[in-house]
Structures are given as structure tokens and as C-alpha cells.
Amino acid sequence: MSHQDKDCRRFRYNAEQLRLALHWLLGQAAWKTVRFREDCTWLPLQLAATALLWAWSDELTLGDRFLAARRIAEHLYQPQQEFAATSQAFLKLLRRWTAALVAVLQACFRQRMQTALAAQWRLHGWVVFGVDGSRVELPRTKSHEAAYAPSTRRPGKKKQRSRRKQPQDAAHTKKARTPQMWLTLLWHAGTGLPWAWRIGATDSSEREHWLEMLPELPDQALVAADAGYVGYEYARAVIASGRHLLLRVGSHVRLLRKLGWAKESAGLVYLWPERAAQQNQPPLVLRLVVSHNGKHPVYLVTSVLSAARLSDRQLIGLYRQRWGIELFFRHLKQTFQRRKLRSTSADNARVELEWSLVGVGG
């Protein structure tokens, strides 16, 4: 048998394995809820599969990624009519349907996480999530600056500066105005996979994003977050939703003891800022756990008040496991090469990041 025949057999074998993998990954999704026009050359599953292949491609340009993805998709699905002829047509279709397709895939992937990865679904009996945010760089274009650059301006009149400082200040201002996306992510700690996300301008509020994603969490989920997510209103909203918190607190957070609001026990503390007290809002009853990172103590608070449900040691371990979300961001930016997106238009950049996240999760 010639070397060329062996290569052809290997190609056919790899293609069949890829077809089976995509069928396992996408076959159970509720594609009937997405309806394309009758004259569309794509089916929802085919477009989603091609978008994943496009996101997985390691080609340097978006156009080359599309050509590679289309070639593989046409071989796998053998459509009666040619798929989109250009990357522009492909991206136009993705802009129209990404929200619907990603919603279908998220629902499918979340169900798969509970069944195919059942052993990793819970940690110490809890469904644990990490939440954090990160910036993704964008090309400097007018479209990106209009959509994603910071919207705030420094108040007050500008002061006169010496010529020596002007170049440094100009460089600092230019860097500050560089358009970037802000990505807030809910990450499932047991499987290491993304669960939900929100995308906005570089000065977006990650805590507002967090509240938007609360309804997407399972009941009785436990969310671990760093000190940037501490806040009375946000913590109260999470607890009121039936979910639980595990937060690191810094020196700027004032915790109270022995208010008599709840049955007192060791470690019981209250988060009750003056503004909330003045508005007759109730204190938040929390449990304080103190750990140590080798250099200084680390203070954690949780809404899980009973040590029988989660011991101090288990809570400390869960918070340390939250560090995995930082590794996820590093994987997305370095291994998956999404530190800086390729799209020059704001709408396409959002599509590129959405499918990159689906691709990493898939």
C-alpha cells in the first residue's frame, strides 16, 4: 500500500472520529427551537458545528479559520448546496444567530456536565462555582473604541503639566483608552468548565454582570469569589435567590459581632453597613473562617452557617479551588490564543469571543 493510501485512510478515520465527537457533543441539543429561513443553505446544527471548528482553528486570520472550518464542515455534512462562500457572509449569519445557538448549546452542555461528568458535579455535596472577570484586548479601531472603550472621563479641569511629563502622560492616557472587552465568567469548579458569562465594555461592573447571571445557577449553588465581589446589596441578592456565598473579605469590610439578630455561635458575624441600617434593612448573618496563606491570615465569610454542612477546612479548600478560574483565563488567552481578538468590528469581536468560550467549554 502506498504512503498516499495510508494518509487517505488516516484522514477518513480522523474525519469519522470528528463526526462522531461532534454528534455526541451537539446531537442532543434542542435545535428545533432555532428556525432558519427555508432558503438558508445551513441547518442550525451545521452552523454551530462550523462555528466551533472556526473557534478551534489555529489559523492566524479569521478568513483562514473560516476556510479551514468550511472545508471540514462540507466534508462532514456534504450539503446539497454550498455553504457560505466568504467569511463575511459566514460572520453575518453568526451575528444574526449566535445568541440563539449559544443558548441552545449552553443548555445542552450544562445537562451533559451533570450526567457525563456526574462524579465532578458536586464538591463536598455542593455545586460550586467561581466568579471573576478579565479583560480581553481588541484591535484599535473606531468600532471598538465606540463600543468597548471606557465611558468615564476624569472630572475637573486639566492641570498644566511640564513638557517632560507630557509624553509619559500621553502614553498612559492612550493605554487607558485602548479598547478592551470585559468578560465576567461563572466557572464550574468541579469540572473546570465555563457555565455562564457576560461581555461588556472595559469599565463594566462585574458585580452587575454577576447578578444578571444568578438565575442561570442551580438552586443551592455555592459561589466563591474574591474581595472585589463583597457588597451588602449584592450579597443580599445572592442569598435571597436561594444560593450561597463564600467570599474573601479585606480590611475595608467591617464585620460586627453579637447583634443578637440570630442565635450566637462561634464564628458568627454580621455584615451591616451604616447605610443599610439607616434604611432599616436587615443585617446579613454570615460565618467567619480564618485561613493562612503562609504570609498573612486570609478572612473568608460564608452564608453556610452550619459547620456540619461545610466544615472550616472544607470551606478553605473550596476557596483555594476557586483559583482554577484564573487558570481558565490563562488557558483562554495563552493556550487558546485569545489574549487579543482578531475581529476589527465590535459585533464580530463579540461573536468571536462567544464562540471561543463555547469552544473551550466544548
N, C-alpha and C positions, 0 to 999 in steps of 0.2 A: 504494500500500500504506500502511495506517495506521501511526502510530507504535506502536500496541499490537501489531500484527502483527510489526513489526520486533523488538520486545522479546521476543515469544514465540519467534521464530526464534533470537534470540541465546541465550535461555535453553535451548532444546533443544540448540543447538550446544554450549554450555558443559557441559550435563549429559552429553552424549555424550563430550566430551573427558575429563571427570572419570571417567566409567565406564571408558574405555579406560586412563586412567592408573592407576586402582585395579586393573584387571585385570592390567596389566603389573607392578604392584608386588606384588600378592598372589596372582596366579593360579598361580604355580609353587610356592607353599608346600605343605607336606605336611599338608593339612587332614584327611586320612583318619585321622591319628593322634589327632585330637581328636573324641570322640564325645559328642554331646549326647543327652539323653533323646528318645525318639521323639515325645513330645507338645510338645517345645520349638518355639516359633514361629521361632526363629533357626537359621541354619546357621552353622558356625564362621567361614567367610569373611565372612558378612554382619555378624556381631557384631564381628569385627576391623575391618572397614571402617567400621562405625558408631563404634567406639571411636576410630579415627583421626580421623574427621570431628569427633567430640566434642573430641578433643585439639586439633585445628586451629582450632576455632571461637574467635572473638574476643568472644563474648558475655560479659557481666560475671559471670553466675552459672552454676553448674553445671547448674541446671534449664533455663535458657535455652539453654545449649550442647547439652543433650540434645534439646530440642525442635527446634533447628535441624538437628542431626545426624540425628534420626529422620526428619524431613521429607525431607531429601535422600536418605537410605538407602531410604525407601519409594518414592521416585520412581525411583531407580536399579534397585532389585531387584524392585519390585512383588510383594511377598509375598502369598500366598493368605490369610494371617491377619495381623492387626495386630501390629506389633512391640510391645515393652513400652510400656504406657500411661503410666508415670510414670518419673521419673528415679530414684526409689528402687528400682523393680523392675529397671531397667537396671543400676544400680550393684550391686545384689545379685547379678545374673548375672555382672557383671565381676569382682566379688570372688571368685566361685567359679572363673572360668575364665581370669583374667588370666595366671597363671603358665604355664599350658599354651599359651595363644595367643601370648604374648610369646616363649616358647622356640621355637615354630614360626617366628615372624617373624624372630627373630634369626638362625636357621639360614639362612633364605631370603635375608635382607639380606646376610649375610656372603658367601654364594655369589655374589650379584649384584655385590658390591664387587670380587670377583676377576675377574669376566667383563666386566660392563658398564663397569667403571672399571679395566680392566687396566693402563692406562698410569700410573695413580696408585697401583697396589697396592704397588709397591716403590720405595724411595728408595736410590740407590746399591747396588742389589741386595739390600736388606734390607726386610723387612716391619717397619715402625717404629710403635711405639705410645707415647703419652704416658700417664702415670697421675697423677691428682691428685684432691683432694677439695674439696668445698664444702658449705656449709650452705644449707638452704632453709627459709625461715620458715613458720610454721604459726599458725593462729588459736589464741588461748589458751583451750583447753577442757580439761576433766578427762580426756577420752580421749587427747588429745595429750600432756598432762603425764605421764600414766601410761605412755605408750608411748615417748616420744621425749625427754623432759626428761633432763638429766644425772642419772646414778645415784649419783655420788660426793658425799660431804659433806666439809667441812673438818674435819680431825681436831683434837682438843684442845678445851679449854673456851673458850667465848667470852669475850673480854675486855670490860671495861666501857668504853663509849665516851661521849664528850661529846655533849650534845644537838645541838650544831652539826653534828656529823658524821653523826648518825643518818639524816637524810633522804637524804644522798648515798649512805651505805652501803646503805640500804634500796632505793634505786633501782638500785644496782649489783647487789644480790642478786636483785631482781626481774627485771632484764635477764638475769642469768646463768641464771635458772630458766626463761626463756622457751623453750617447746618448739620445737625445730628438728630437721629431718631432716639426717642426714649422708649425703651422696652421694659415693661413690668411683667414679671413672669411668676405664675404659680407652678411649682415644681413638685412632683410626687416623690417623696423621699425614699419610699420602698423600692421603686423601680428605676428611679433616676430619670424619668421621662417628663416632658412638659405636659401640663394639664390645661392651662389656660393662659392667655396673655392679652395685654393691651399695648397699643402703639400710639405714640403722640410726639409732640414737639419736644425739644431737648429740655425745656423747662416745665414739662408736665408734672403733675402731682402723682407720685407713685402710690400715695395713700388713697387718693381718689380712685385710681385705677384698681387698687385692691378691693375697695368697697364695691366697685362695679362687678367684680368677678365673684363676689361672695355667693350669689345664687347658684353659681356653677359648681360649688363644692358639695360633696356628700354631707348628709346630716351627721352631726357629731364629729366632724373632721377637726383635727388639731393643726393649727397654723403656727409655724415657728418663724420668727422674724428678728432682725437686729434692732438696735436702738432707734433707727430712723422711723420706725413704724409705731412708736409709742405715742399715744394721744388719747385723751379721755373719750372724745366723740367717736373716734374710730374703734377703740377697744369696746366701747359700749355697744356699737352697732354689730360687731362680730359676735359678742356674747348674746345679744338679743336675737341673732339669727339662728341660735342653736349650735354654733360652732365654738371651739375653744382656742385659747391663745397660749403661746409660750414666747415671751418677749425678753430680750435683754434690755436692761434699764441702765442709764448713765447717771452721773451726779446731778444732772439738770432736772431729774424727775424726783418729786417729793412724795414719799410714801408715808402714810400715817398708820398708827397702831392704836388698838384698844378704843375704838369709837363705840363699841357696843352695838354696832349695826347687825353683826352676825355672831354666832357662838364662837367665842375666842378660843384659839388653839395656837400651838407653836407655829410660827411662820406666817400667820395670818396678817395681811396688811391691806390698806385701803388706798386706792387712787381717787383722790377727790380734790381737784384744783379749786381755788377760790371762786373762779367764775362759775363753775358748776354748782358749788354750794350756794352762791348768791342767787342762782336761778332755780333753787330748790330741786336740783337734780340729785339722784341718789349716788352715794359713793360706790365705786366698783370694788367688790371683795375679791382679793387675789391671794395667792400663796407665794411667798418669797423663798427662793432657793439660791444658795450661795455656792459657787464653784470657784476653782482657781486654775488659771492658765499657766502657772509656773512663774509668773512675774507679779501678778496682782489679782485680787478677787474679781470674779465675774458675777453680777447680780442678775438673776432671772426671776420673772414673775409669770404665773400661770393662772388661768381660770379653773384649772382642775384642782380643786381644793383638797380632795382626799388622797392621802399618800397610799392608800390601799389600791386606788385605781392607777396611779402612777407614782412610783417612789421618787425621791430626790435623785437618786443615782440614775434611774431611767430617764428622767427629765433632762438631766445634764447630758446623757448620751444622745438623746434625740436632738438637743440643740447643737451638739457637735456635728451630728449627721447633716444638719442644715447646711454645713459648709459645702456639701455637694452641689448646691446651686451655683456656687462660684466656679466650680469645675465645669459645670454645664456651660456657663457663659464662655469660659476659656475654650472649651471644645467647639462651641458655635463659631467663635471668632478666629481661632487659630487652626484647628484641625479642619473645620468646615469652611474656612476662609471667608467668613462674613464679618470681619472687622470693619471693612468698608464695602458698601454695596456698589454694584456696577451701574445701576439704573440712573439716568440723568434727569428723569422726570419724577415728581413726587408720587404720582399714582402708581407708576411702575415700581418704584422703590418699595412701596408698601406691599405690593404683590410679591416682590422678590423676597422680602423678609418673612411674610406669612408662609410661603411655601418652603422656605428654608427651615422654619420652625416645624412645619408638618413633616418635612423630610428627616430632620433629626429625630423627631418623635416616632416616625415610622420605621 
